[in-house]
Amino acid sequence: MGATPDPAATPAAPDAERAGAVREYHYVVDREGRVFHDGTEIVDAATLRFFLLAMRRAEDGRHLVLCQGERNWFTAEDTPFVVQRLAIAGRGAEQGGEAATTAARGGHPSGVAVPDIELIFAGDYRERLDPATLESEDGKVFCWMRKGAVRARLGRVAIQQLAPFLVEEAGQVGLRLAGVVYPVKFVTHGGV
């Protein structure tokens, strides 16, 4: 038979643990979409993808990820959803060239064949760009993801990749894809 543990030798759990207190962590998302905890960058791709997929806006407007009873809070200048770069299918997309298009997979809601542009976030999380959702506010470019539920900002590299597709016609800036110009809306509402 094994020895019976001596209760006096077992350290008592702190009051907070016994009460079931929730641990909280705080993260900062920089302008380029990198995530930091206590000054150290989080680089694990699976963790970053999980954060982006699980992130929700709390009632007070802050961004929160719940994980195994822990609260992970995210602070960002405008949004923690930052497009770090783009993946643009094919070449000659702006002229309707040999690009892979949504038409090959059923088409865009507008019925127009649109080259596939993937938004790439931290951790290599990806979503398809809906070009009709592009907005500009205070010199920054945003789009909507998760079927219009979440506003994301394009980071520096993503904007540089998008630049060859931007045109100005009659004073309106737009994104030209496969011969169709999607106007970039200028907004002042502060995002969602």
Buried (B, 14 or more C-beta within 10 A) or exposed (E): EEEEEEEEEEEEEEEEEEEEEEEEEEBBBBEEBBBBEEEEEBEEEEBBBBBBEEBEEEEEEEBBBEEEEEBBBBEBEBBBBBBBBBEBBEEEBBEBEEBBBBBEEEEBEEEBBBBBBBBBBBBEBEBBBBBBBBBBBEEBBBBBBEEEEBBBBBBEBBBEBBEEBBEEEEEEBBBBBBEBBBBBBEEEEEBE
